[in-house]
Amino acid sequence: MLPLAGYSDRLSLRPGETIKFHVSNATGAKVSAEIVRVRSADANPKGPGIKTAPVVSLPAKDVATHPVPLGSYARADLGQHLTALKSFTIVATVWPTRIGKADQPVLSWLDPDMGTGVMLAINVDGLLEATVGGGPHNLSFVISQAKVIERQWL
């Protein structure tokens, strides 16, 4: 979970309209906010830069922790059911996004503490990769020659 996360119910509004913020704070610190009018959002060093004008400042207040699940995922507590398998098949339908930012697990029952199990992932190069754990050492290998296409069902 992110220590501090939040979002608004809309990105812009006209004078007199209402905006609502949803915030989760696991830091324990008070949270303050400022609403600004964005005059320029050009972060290019050769451009005008980011320019804002304050509209209203909200005083610091306590904000509760609310779980914010990140992305689409499922969890299944399979216990020891997979440890005795001699073979297996993995089938997944995936809509990949943000390829190239980091390795993205698609399906995993790799136990990081024991170093056992298996993981199917889209690696940073956009290729499907399998990792098989066999104790202290993991074996990873690319299982596709074609790169995954972003925002296309796989």
Chimera marker file (.cmm) of the C-alpha trace (Angstrom):
<marker_set name="trace">
<marker id="1" x="0.000" y="0.000" z="0.000" r="1" g="1" b="0" radius="0.5"/>
<marker id="2" x="1.159" y="3.533" z="-0.711" r="1" g="1" b="0" radius="0.5"/>
<marker id="3" x="1.862" y="5.540" z="2.462" r="1" g="1" b="0" radius="0.5"/>
<marker id="4" x="-0.105" y="8.551" z="1.143" r="1" g="1" b="0" radius="0.5"/>
<marker id="5" x="-2.498" y="8.306" z="-1.788" r="1" g="1" b="0" radius="0.5"/>
<marker id="6" x="-5.367" y="10.384" z="-3.028" r="1" g="1" b="0" radius="0.5"/>
<marker id="7" x="-7.450" y="11.437" z="-5.965" r="1" g="1" b="0" radius="0.5"/>
<marker id="8" x="-10.185" y="13.912" z="-6.768" r="1" g="1" b="0" radius="0.5"/>
<marker id="9" x="-13.572" y="13.115" z="-8.262" r="1" g="1" b="0" radius="0.5"/>
<marker id="10" x="-12.784" y="15.434" z="-11.191" r="1" g="1" b="0" radius="0.5"/>
<marker id="11" x="-9.717" y="17.053" z="-12.762" r="1" g="1" b="0" radius="0.5"/>
<marker id="12" x="-11.090" y="20.547" z="-13.300" r="1" g="1" b="0" radius="0.5"/>
<marker id="13" x="-14.049" y="22.659" z="-12.299" r="1" g="1" b="0" radius="0.5"/>
<marker id="14" x="-15.643" y="26.040" z="-12.871" r="1" g="1" b="0" radius="0.5"/>
<marker id="15" x="-16.126" y="28.723" z="-10.204" r="1" g="1" b="0" radius="0.5"/>
<marker id="16" x="-18.801" y="27.673" z="-7.715" r="1" g="1" b="0" radius="0.5"/>
<marker id="17" x="-18.582" y="23.943" z="-8.524" r="1" g="1" b="0" radius="0.5"/>
<marker id="18" x="-17.642" y="21.384" z="-5.875" r="1" g="1" b="0" radius="0.5"/>
<marker id="19" x="-14.710" y="18.993" z="-5.920" r="1" g="1" b="0" radius="0.5"/>
<marker id="20" x="-14.311" y="16.000" z="-3.614" r="1" g="1" b="0" radius="0.5"/>
<marker id="21" x="-10.991" y="14.449" z="-2.564" r="1" g="1" b="0" radius="0.5"/>
<marker id="22" x="-10.487" y="10.854" z="-1.439" r="1" g="1" b="0" radius="0.5"/>
<marker id="23" x="-7.307" y="10.394" z="0.594" r="1" g="1" b="0" radius="0.5"/>
<marker id="24" x="-5.651" y="7.531" z="2.449" r="1" g="1" b="0" radius="0.5"/>
<marker id="25" x="-2.830" y="8.264" z="4.881" r="1" g="1" b="0" radius="0.5"/>
<marker id="26" x="-0.782" y="5.461" z="6.423" r="1" g="1" b="0" radius="0.5"/>
<marker id="27" x="2.001" y="7.831" z="7.568" r="1" g="1" b="0" radius="0.5"/>
<marker id="28" x="0.277" y="9.030" z="10.746" r="1" g="1" b="0" radius="0.5"/>
<marker id="29" x="1.224" y="12.641" z="9.918" r="1" g="1" b="0" radius="0.5"/>
<marker id="30" x="-1.366" y="15.360" z="9.428" r="1" g="1" b="0" radius="0.5"/>
<marker id="31" x="-2.216" y="16.109" z="5.788" r="1" g="1" b="0" radius="0.5"/>
<marker id="32" x="-2.675" y="19.530" z="4.248" r="1" g="1" b="0" radius="0.5"/>
<marker id="33" x="-3.704" y="20.380" z="0.700" r="1" g="1" b="0" radius="0.5"/>
<marker id="34" x="-3.708" y="23.330" z="-1.630" r="1" g="1" b="0" radius="0.5"/>
<marker id="35" x="-5.929" y="23.871" z="-4.643" r="1" g="1" b="0" radius="0.5"/>
<marker id="36" x="-4.181" y="25.827" z="-7.371" r="1" g="1" b="0" radius="0.5"/>
<marker id="37" x="-5.015" y="27.227" z="-10.780" r="1" g="1" b="0" radius="0.5"/>
<marker id="38" x="-2.541" y="25.837" z="-13.318" r="1" g="1" b="0" radius="0.5"/>
<marker id="39" x="-1.403" y="28.626" z="-15.627" r="1" g="1" b="0" radius="0.5"/>
<marker id="40" x="1.314" y="26.555" z="-17.348" r="1" g="1" b="0" radius="0.5"/>
<marker id="41" x="2.016" y="22.819" z="-17.082" r="1" g="1" b="0" radius="0.5"/>
<marker id="42" x="5.057" y="22.880" z="-19.390" r="1" g="1" b="0" radius="0.5"/>
<marker id="43" x="7.877" y="21.228" z="-17.433" r="1" g="1" b="0" radius="0.5"/>
<marker id="44" x="10.318" y="21.561" z="-20.363" r="1" g="1" b="0" radius="0.5"/>
<marker id="45" x="13.425" y="23.431" z="-19.104" r="1" g="1" b="0" radius="0.5"/>
<marker id="46" x="13.376" y="25.521" z="-22.293" r="1" g="1" b="0" radius="0.5"/>
<marker id="47" x="9.668" y="26.298" z="-21.891" r="1" g="1" b="0" radius="0.5"/>
<marker id="48" x="7.854" y="28.626" z="-19.514" r="1" g="1" b="0" radius="0.5"/>
<marker id="49" x="7.920" y="26.054" z="-16.678" r="1" g="1" b="0" radius="0.5"/>
<marker id="50" x="5.154" y="25.013" z="-14.341" r="1" g="1" b="0" radius="0.5"/>
<marker id="51" x="3.227" y="28.045" z="-13.138" r="1" g="1" b="0" radius="0.5"/>
<marker id="52" x="0.403" y="27.905" z="-10.619" r="1" g="1" b="0" radius="0.5"/>
<marker id="53" x="-1.651" y="30.412" z="-8.660" r="1" g="1" b="0" radius="0.5"/>
<marker id="54" x="-3.129" y="29.518" z="-5.249" r="1" g="1" b="0" radius="0.5"/>
<marker id="55" x="-6.912" y="29.293" z="-5.021" r="1" g="1" b="0" radius="0.5"/>
<marker id="56" x="-7.434" y="27.898" z="-1.525" r="1" g="1" b="0" radius="0.5"/>
<marker id="57" x="-5.310" y="26.241" z="1.158" r="1" g="1" b="0" radius="0.5"/>
<marker id="58" x="-6.825" y="23.607" z="3.389" r="1" g="1" b="0" radius="0.5"/>
<marker id="59" x="-5.566" y="23.307" z="6.973" r="1" g="1" b="0" radius="0.5"/>
<marker id="60" x="-3.630" y="20.240" z="8.099" r="1" g="1" b="0" radius="0.5"/>
<marker id="61" x="-5.835" y="17.506" z="9.491" r="1" g="1" b="0" radius="0.5"/>
<marker id="62" x="-5.763" y="13.849" z="10.441" r="1" g="1" b="0" radius="0.5"/>
<marker id="63" x="-6.685" y="11.494" z="7.605" r="1" g="1" b="0" radius="0.5"/>
<marker id="64" x="-7.508" y="7.820" z="8.167" r="1" g="1" b="0" radius="0.5"/>
<marker id="65" x="-5.920" y="4.893" z="6.346" r="1" g="1" b="0" radius="0.5"/>
<marker id="66" x="-8.110" y="3.412" z="3.612" r="1" g="1" b="0" radius="0.5"/>
<marker id="67" x="-6.749" y="0.492" z="1.564" r="1" g="1" b="0" radius="0.5"/>
<marker id="68" x="-6.038" y="1.505" z="-2.046" r="1" g="1" b="0" radius="0.5"/>
<marker id="69" x="-5.588" y="-1.642" z="-4.159" r="1" g="1" b="0" radius="0.5"/>
<marker id="70" x="-3.055" y="-1.073" z="-6.928" r="1" g="1" b="0" radius="0.5"/>
<marker id="71" x="-4.002" y="-2.406" z="-10.360" r="1" g="1" b="0" radius="0.5"/>
<marker id="72" x="-6.010" y="-5.452" z="-11.303" r="1" g="1" b="0" radius="0.5"/>
<marker id="73" x="-5.013" y="-8.641" z="-9.572" r="1" g="1" b="0" radius="0.5"/>
<marker id="74" x="-6.293" y="-11.727" z="-7.846" r="1" g="1" b="0" radius="0.5"/>
<marker id="75" x="-4.933" y="-13.708" z="-4.916" r="1" g="1" b="0" radius="0.5"/>
<marker id="76" x="-5.448" y="-17.368" z="-4.173" r="1" g="1" b="0" radius="0.5"/>
<marker id="77" x="-4.165" y="-19.088" z="-1.050" r="1" g="1" b="0" radius="0.5"/>
<marker id="78" x="-3.184" y="-22.443" z="-2.534" r="1" g="1" b="0" radius="0.5"/>
<marker id="79" x="-1.180" y="-23.570" z="0.463" r="1" g="1" b="0" radius="0.5"/>
<marker id="80" x="0.985" y="-26.570" z="-0.399" r="1" g="1" b="0" radius="0.5"/>
<marker id="81" x="-1.193" y="-27.763" z="-3.315" r="1" g="1" b="0" radius="0.5"/>
<marker id="82" x="1.373" y="-26.757" z="-5.946" r="1" g="1" b="0" radius="0.5"/>
<marker id="83" x="4.516" y="-28.154" z="-4.351" r="1" g="1" b="0" radius="0.5"/>
<marker id="84" x="3.978" y="-31.775" z="-5.459" r="1" g="1" b="0" radius="0.5"/>
<marker id="85" x="3.250" y="-30.994" z="-9.127" r="1" g="1" b="0" radius="0.5"/>
<marker id="86" x="5.362" y="-32.744" z="-11.753" r="1" g="1" b="0" radius="0.5"/>
<marker id="87" x="4.014" y="-30.594" z="-14.631" r="1" g="1" b="0" radius="0.5"/>
<marker id="88" x="1.609" y="-27.701" z="-15.076" r="1" g="1" b="0" radius="0.5"/>
<marker id="89" x="0.115" y="-25.358" z="-17.682" r="1" g="1" b="0" radius="0.5"/>
<marker id="90" x="-0.337" y="-21.616" z="-17.245" r="1" g="1" b="0" radius="0.5"/>
<marker id="91" x="-3.052" y="-19.810" z="-19.203" r="1" g="1" b="0" radius="0.5"/>
<marker id="92" x="-3.596" y="-16.072" z="-18.837" r="1" g="1" b="0" radius="0.5"/>
<marker id="93" x="-5.357" y="-13.385" z="-20.848" r="1" g="1" b="0" radius="0.5"/>
<marker id="94" x="-3.545" y="-10.092" z="-20.363" r="1" g="1" b="0" radius="0.5"/>
<marker id="95" x="-3.999" y="-6.433" z="-21.433" r="1" g="1" b="0" radius="0.5"/>
<marker id="96" x="-0.410" y="-5.159" z="-20.953" r="1" g="1" b="0" radius="0.5"/>
<marker id="97" x="0.308" y="-1.507" z="-20.195" r="1" g="1" b="0" radius="0.5"/>
<marker id="98" x="3.432" y="0.507" z="-19.342" r="1" g="1" b="0" radius="0.5"/>
<marker id="99" x="5.761" y="-1.947" z="-21.071" r="1" g="1" b="0" radius="0.5"/>
<marker id="100" x="9.413" y="-1.100" z="-20.559" r="1" g="1" b="0" radius="0.5"/>
<marker id="101" x="9.032" y="0.595" z="-17.167" r="1" g="1" b="0" radius="0.5"/>
<marker id="102" x="9.832" y="-2.536" z="-15.126" r="1" g="1" b="0" radius="0.5"/>
<marker id="103" x="9.291" y="-6.288" z="-15.133" r="1" g="1" b="0" radius="0.5"/>
<marker id="104" x="5.563" y="-6.978" z="-14.688" r="1" g="1" b="0" radius="0.5"/>
<marker id="105" x="4.478" y="-10.280" z="-13.143" r="1" g="1" b="0" radius="0.5"/>
<marker id="106" x="1.413" y="-11.773" z="-14.821" r="1" g="1" b="0" radius="0.5"/>
<marker id="107" x="1.084" y="-14.820" z="-12.611" r="1" g="1" b="0" radius="0.5"/>
<marker id="108" x="3.303" y="-15.869" z="-9.745" r="1" g="1" b="0" radius="0.5"/>
<marker id="109" x="3.517" y="-18.437" z="-7.035" r="1" g="1" b="0" radius="0.5"/>
<marker id="110" x="7.208" y="-17.779" z="-6.552" r="1" g="1" b="0" radius="0.5"/>
<marker id="111" x="8.037" y="-17.846" z="-2.846" r="1" g="1" b="0" radius="0.5"/>
<marker id="112" x="10.742" y="-15.213" z="-2.281" r="1" g="1" b="0" radius="0.5"/>
<marker id="113" x="11.669" y="-16.639" z="1.130" r="1" g="1" b="0" radius="0.5"/>
<marker id="114" x="12.064" y="-20.257" z="-0.016" r="1" g="1" b="0" radius="0.5"/>
<marker id="115" x="13.161" y="-19.455" z="-3.583" r="1" g="1" b="0" radius="0.5"/>
<marker id="116" x="10.722" y="-22.008" z="-4.955" r="1" g="1" b="0" radius="0.5"/>
<marker id="117" x="7.807" y="-21.807" z="-7.379" r="1" g="1" b="0" radius="0.5"/>
<marker id="118" x="7.261" y="-20.227" z="-10.759" r="1" g="1" b="0" radius="0.5"/>
<marker id="119" x="6.454" y="-16.803" z="-12.212" r="1" g="1" b="0" radius="0.5"/>
<marker id="120" x="5.284" y="-15.666" z="-15.656" r="1" g="1" b="0" radius="0.5"/>
<marker id="121" x="6.121" y="-12.029" z="-16.379" r="1" g="1" b="0" radius="0.5"/>
<marker id="122" x="6.475" y="-9.427" z="-19.109" r="1" g="1" b="0" radius="0.5"/>
<marker id="123" x="10.078" y="-8.322" z="-18.789" r="1" g="1" b="0" radius="0.5"/>
<marker id="124" x="11.358" y="-4.764" z="-19.226" r="1" g="1" b="0" radius="0.5"/>
<marker id="125" x="12.137" y="-5.561" z="-22.894" r="1" g="1" b="0" radius="0.5"/>
<marker id="126" x="8.485" y="-6.507" z="-23.536" r="1" g="1" b="0" radius="0.5"/>
<marker id="127" x="9.113" y="-10.253" z="-23.824" r="1" g="1" b="0" radius="0.5"/>
<marker id="128" x="7.344" y="-13.017" z="-21.929" r="1" g="1" b="0" radius="0.5"/>
<marker id="129" x="9.676" y="-14.511" z="-19.371" r="1" g="1" b="0" radius="0.5"/>
<marker id="130" x="9.349" y="-17.459" z="-17.014" r="1" g="1" b="0" radius="0.5"/>
<marker id="131" x="11.212" y="-17.754" z="-13.723" r="1" g="1" b="0" radius="0.5"/>
<marker id="132" x="11.467" y="-21.102" z="-11.985" r="1" g="1" b="0" radius="0.5"/>
<marker id="133" x="12.708" y="-21.216" z="-8.407" r="1" g="1" b="0" radius="0.5"/>
<marker id="134" x="14.614" y="-24.230" z="-7.225" r="1" g="1" b="0" radius="0.5"/>
<marker id="135" x="15.899" y="-23.295" z="-3.806" r="1" g="1" b="0" radius="0.5"/>
<marker id="136" x="18.655" y="-20.688" z="-3.480" r="1" g="1" b="0" radius="0.5"/>
<marker id="137" x="18.870" y="-20.060" z="-7.265" r="1" g="1" b="0" radius="0.5"/>
<marker id="138" x="16.193" y="-19.001" z="-9.753" r="1" g="1" b="0" radius="0.5"/>
<marker id="139" x="16.297" y="-19.803" z="-13.461" r="1" g="1" b="0" radius="0.5"/>
<marker id="140" x="14.757" y="-17.187" z="-15.775" r="1" g="1" b="0" radius="0.5"/>
<marker id="141" x="14.291" y="-17.655" z="-19.493" r="1" g="1" b="0" radius="0.5"/>
<marker id="142" x="12.488" y="-15.821" z="-22.291" r="1" g="1" b="0" radius="0.5"/>
<marker id="143" x="9.591" y="-17.860" z="-23.661" r="1" g="1" b="0" radius="0.5"/>
<marker id="144" x="8.585" y="-15.595" z="-26.586" r="1" g="1" b="0" radius="0.5"/>
<marker id="145" x="10.525" y="-14.158" z="-29.487" r="1" g="1" b="0" radius="0.5"/>
<marker id="146" x="7.984" y="-11.436" z="-30.336" r="1" g="1" b="0" radius="0.5"/>
<marker id="147" x="7.540" y="-8.423" z="-28.098" r="1" g="1" b="0" radius="0.5"/>
<marker id="148" x="4.225" y="-7.955" z="-26.362" r="1" g="1" b="0" radius="0.5"/>
<marker id="149" x="2.183" y="-5.125" z="-27.888" r="1" g="1" b="0" radius="0.5"/>
<marker id="150" x="0.993" y="-2.550" z="-25.377" r="1" g="1" b="0" radius="0.5"/>
<marker id="151" x="-2.783" y="-2.246" z="-24.965" r="1" g="1" b="0" radius="0.5"/>
<marker id="152" x="-3.465" y="-5.297" z="-27.107" r="1" g="1" b="0" radius="0.5"/>
<marker id="153" x="-4.927" y="-8.509" z="-25.712" r="1" g="1" b="0" radius="0.5"/>
<marker id="154" x="-2.400" y="-11.264" z="-25.275" r="1" g="1" b="0" radius="0.5"/>
<link id1="1" id2="2" r="1" g="1" b="0" radius="0.2"/>
<link id1="2" id2="3" r="1" g="1" b="0" radius="0.2"/>
<link id1="3" id2="4" r="1" g="1" b="0" radius="0.2"/>
<link id1="4" id2="5" r="1" g="1" b="0" radius="0.2"/>
<link id1="5" id2="6" r="1" g="1" b="0" radius="0.2"/>
<link id1="6" id2="7" r="1" g="1" b="0" radius="0.2"/>
<link id1="7" id2="8" r="1" g="1" b="0" radius="0.2"/>
<link id1="8" id2="9" r="1" g="1" b="0" radius="0.2"/>
<link id1="9" id2="10" r="1" g="1" b="0" radius="0.2"/>
<link id1="10" id2="11" r="1" g="1" b="0" radius="0.2"/>
<link id1="11" id2="12" r="1" g="1" b="0" radius="0.2"/>
<link id1="12" id2="13" r="1" g="1" b="0" radius="0.2"/>
<link id1="13" id2="14" r="1" g="1" b="0" radius="0.2"/>
<link id1="14" id2="15" r="1" g="1" b="0" radius="0.2"/>
<link id1="15" id2="16" r="1" g="1" b="0" radius="0.2"/>
<link id1="16" id2="17" r="1" g="1" b="0" radius="0.2"/>
<link id1="17" id2="18" r="1" g="1" b="0" radius="0.2"/>
<link id1="18" id2="19" r="1" g="1" b="0" radius="0.2"/>
<link id1="19" id2="20" r="1" g="1" b="0" radius="0.2"/>
<link id1="20" id2="21" r="1" g="1" b="0" radius="0.2"/>
<link id1="21" id2="22" r="1" g="1" b="0" radius="0.2"/>
<link id1="22" id2="23" r="1" g="1" b="0" radius="0.2"/>
<link id1="23" id2="24" r="1" g="1" b="0" radius="0.2"/>
<link id1="24" id2="25" r="1" g="1" b="0" radius="0.2"/>
<link id1="25" id2="26" r="1" g="1" b="0" radius="0.2"/>
<link id1="26" id2="27" r="1" g="1" b="0" radius="0.2"/>
<link id1="27" id2="28" r="1" g="1" b="0" radius="0.2"/>
<link id1="28" id2="29" r="1" g="1" b="0" radius="0.2"/>
<link id1="29" id2="30" r="1" g="1" b="0" radius="0.2"/>
<link id1="30" id2="31" r="1" g="1" b="0" radius="0.2"/>
<link id1="31" id2="32" r="1" g="1" b="0" radius="0.2"/>
<link id1="32" id2="33" r="1" g="1" b="0" radius="0.2"/>
<link id1="33" id2="34" r="1" g="1" b="0" radius="0.2"/>
<link id1="34" id2="35" r="1" g="1" b="0" radius="0.2"/>
<link id1="35" id2="36" r="1" g="1" b="0" radius="0.2"/>
<link id1="36" id2="37" r="1" g="1" b="0" radius="0.2"/>
<link id1="37" id2="38" r="1" g="1" b="0" radius="0.2"/>
<link id1="38" id2="39" r="1" g="1" b="0" radius="0.2"/>
<link id1="39" id2="40" r="1" g="1" b="0" radius="0.2"/>
<link id1="40" id2="41" r="1" g="1" b="0" radius="0.2"/>
<link id1="41" id2="42" r="1" g="1" b="0" radius="0.2"/>
<link id1="42" id2="43" r="1" g="1" b="0" radius="0.2"/>
<link id1="43" id2="44" r="1" g="1" b="0" radius="0.2"/>
<link id1="44" id2="45" r="1" g="1" b="0" radius="0.2"/>
<link id1="45" id2="46" r="1" g="1" b="0" radius="0.2"/>
<link id1="46" id2="47" r="1" g="1" b="0" radius="0.2"/>
<link id1="47" id2="48" r="1" g="1" b="0" radius="0.2"/>
<link id1="48" id2="49" r="1" g="1" b="0" radius="0.2"/>
<link id1="49" id2="50" r="1" g="1" b="0" radius="0.2"/>
<link id1="50" id2="51" r="1" g="1" b="0" radius="0.2"/>
<link id1="51" id2="52" r="1" g="1" b="0" radius="0.2"/>
<link id1="52" id2="53" r="1" g="1" b="0" radius="0.2"/>
<link id1="53" id2="54" r="1" g="1" b="0" radius="0.2"/>
<link id1="54" id2="55" r="1" g="1" b="0" radius="0.2"/>
<link id1="55" id2="56" r="1" g="1" b="0" radius="0.2"/>
<link id1="56" id2="57" r="1" g="1" b="0" radius="0.2"/>
<link id1="57" id2="58" r="1" g="1" b="0" radius="0.2"/>
<link id1="58" id2="59" r="1" g="1" b="0" radius="0.2"/>
<link id1="59" id2="60" r="1" g="1" b="0" radius="0.2"/>
<link id1="60" id2="61" r="1" g="1" b="0" radius="0.2"/>
<link id1="61" id2="62" r="1" g="1" b="0" radius="0.2"/>
<link id1="62" id2="63" r="1" g="1" b="0" radius="0.2"/>
<link id1="63" id2="64" r="1" g="1" b="0" radius="0.2"/>
<link id1="64" id2="65" r="1" g="1" b="0" radius="0.2"/>
<link id1="65" id2="66" r="1" g="1" b="0" radius="0.2"/>
<link id1="66" id2="67" r="1" g="1" b="0" radius="0.2"/>
<link id1="67" id2="68" r="1" g="1" b="0" radius="0.2"/>
<link id1="68" id2="69" r="1" g="1" b="0" radius="0.2"/>
<link id1="69" id2="70" r="1" g="1" b="0" radius="0.2"/>
<link id1="70" id2="71" r="1" g="1" b="0" radius="0.2"/>
<link id1="71" id2="72" r="1" g="1" b="0" radius="0.2"/>
<link id1="72" id2="73" r="1" g="1" b="0" radius="0.2"/>
<link id1="73" id2="74" r="1" g="1" b="0" radius="0.2"/>
<link id1="74" id2="75" r="1" g="1" b="0" radius="0.2"/>
<link id1="75" id2="76" r="1" g="1" b="0" radius="0.2"/>
<link id1="76" id2="77" r="1" g="1" b="0" radius="0.2"/>
<link id1="77" id2="78" r="1" g="1" b="0" radius="0.2"/>
<link id1="78" id2="79" r="1" g="1" b="0" radius="0.2"/>
<link id1="79" id2="80" r="1" g="1" b="0" radius="0.2"/>
<link id1="80" id2="81" r="1" g="1" b="0" radius="0.2"/>
<link id1="81" id2="82" r="1" g="1" b="0" radius="0.2"/>
<link id1="82" id2="83" r="1" g="1" b="0" radius="0.2"/>
<link id1="83" id2="84" r="1" g="1" b="0" radius="0.2"/>
<link id1="84" id2="85" r="1" g="1" b="0" radius="0.2"/>
<link id1="85" id2="86" r="1" g="1" b="0" radius="0.2"/>
<link id1="86" id2="87" r="1" g="1" b="0" radius="0.2"/>
<link id1="87" id2="88" r="1" g="1" b="0" radius="0.2"/>
<link id1="88" id2="89" r="1" g="1" b="0" radius="0.2"/>
<link id1="89" id2="90" r="1" g="1" b="0" radius="0.2"/>
<link id1="90" id2="91" r="1" g="1" b="0" radius="0.2"/>
<link id1="91" id2="92" r="1" g="1" b="0" radius="0.2"/>
<link id1="92" id2="93" r="1" g="1" b="0" radius="0.2"/>
<link id1="93" id2="94" r="1" g="1" b="0" radius="0.2"/>
<link id1="94" id2="95" r="1" g="1" b="0" radius="0.2"/>
<link id1="95" id2="96" r="1" g="1" b="0" radius="0.2"/>
<link id1="96" id2="97" r="1" g="1" b="0" radius="0.2"/>
<link id1="97" id2="98" r="1" g="1" b="0" radius="0.2"/>
<link id1="98" id2="99" r="1" g="1" b="0" radius="0.2"/>
<link id1="99" id2="100" r="1" g="1" b="0" radius="0.2"/>
<link id1="100" id2="101" r="1" g="1" b="0" radius="0.2"/>
<link id1="101" id2="102" r="1" g="1" b="0" radius="0.2"/>
<link id1="102" id2="103" r="1" g="1" b="0" radius="0.2"/>
<link id1="103" id2="104" r="1" g="1" b="0" radius="0.2"/>
<link id1="104" id2="105" r="1" g="1" b="0" radius="0.2"/>
<link id1="105" id2="106" r="1" g="1" b="0" radius="0.2"/>
<link id1="106" id2="107" r="1" g="1" b="0" radius="0.2"/>
<link id1="107" id2="108" r="1" g="1" b="0" radius="0.2"/>
<link id1="108" id2="109" r="1" g="1" b="0" radius="0.2"/>
<link id1="109" id2="110" r="1" g="1" b="0" radius="0.2"/>
<link id1="110" id2="111" r="1" g="1" b="0" radius="0.2"/>
<link id1="111" id2="112" r="1" g="1" b="0" radius="0.2"/>
<link id1="112" id2="113" r="1" g="1" b="0" radius="0.2"/>
<link id1="113" id2="114" r="1" g="1" b="0" radius="0.2"/>
<link id1="114" id2="115" r="1" g="1" b="0" radius="0.2"/>
<link id1="115" id2="116" r="1" g="1" b="0" radius="0.2"/>
<link id1="116" id2="117" r="1" g="1" b="0" radius="0.2"/>
<link id1="117" id2="118" r="1" g="1" b="0" radius="0.2"/>
<link id1="118" id2="119" r="1" g="1" b="0" radius="0.2"/>
<link id1="119" id2="120" r="1" g="1" b="0" radius="0.2"/>
<link id1="120" id2="121" r="1" g="1" b="0" radius="0.2"/>
<link id1="121" id2="122" r="1" g="1" b="0" radius="0.2"/>
<link id1="122" id2="123" r="1" g="1" b="0" radius="0.2"/>
<link id1="123" id2="124" r="1" g="1" b="0" radius="0.2"/>
<link id1="124" id2="125" r="1" g="1" b="0" radius="0.2"/>
<link id1="125" id2="126" r="1" g="1" b="0" radius="0.2"/>
<link id1="126" id2="127" r="1" g="1" b="0" radius="0.2"/>
<link id1="127" id2="128" r="1" g="1" b="0" radius="0.2"/>
<link id1="128" id2="129" r="1" g="1" b="0" radius="0.2"/>
<link id1="129" id2="130" r="1" g="1" b="0" radius="0.2"/>
<link id1="130" id2="131" r="1" g="1" b="0" radius="0.2"/>
<link id1="131" id2="132" r="1" g="1" b="0" radius="0.2"/>
<link id1="132" id2="133" r="1" g="1" b="0" radius="0.2"/>
<link id1="133" id2="134" r="1" g="1" b="0" radius="0.2"/>
<link id1="134" id2="135" r="1" g="1" b="0" radius="0.2"/>
<link id1="135" id2="136" r="1" g="1" b="0" radius="0.2"/>
<link id1="136" id2="137" r="1" g="1" b="0" radius="0.2"/>
<link id1="137" id2="138" r="1" g="1" b="0" radius="0.2"/>
<link id1="138" id2="139" r="1" g="1" b="0" radius="0.2"/>
<link id1="139" id2="140" r="1" g="1" b="0" radius="0.2"/>
<link id1="140" id2="141" r="1" g="1" b="0" radius="0.2"/>
<link id1="141" id2="142" r="1" g="1" b="0" radius="0.2"/>
<link id1="142" id2="143" r="1" g="1" b="0" radius="0.2"/>
<link id1="143" id2="144" r="1" g="1" b="0" radius="0.2"/>
<link id1="144" id2="145" r="1" g="1" b="0" radius="0.2"/>
<link id1="145" id2="146" r="1" g="1" b="0" radius="0.2"/>
<link id1="146" id2="147" r="1" g="1" b="0" radius="0.2"/>
<link id1="147" id2="148" r="1" g="1" b="0" radius="0.2"/>
<link id1="148" id2="149" r="1" g="1" b="0" radius="0.2"/>
<link id1="149" id2="150" r="1" g="1" b="0" radius="0.2"/>
<link id1="150" id2="151" r="1" g="1" b="0" radius="0.2"/>
<link id1="151" id2="152" r="1" g="1" b="0" radius="0.2"/>
<link id1="152" id2="153" r="1" g="1" b="0" radius="0.2"/>
<link id1="153" id2="154" r="1" g="1" b="0" radius="0.2"/>
</marker_set>
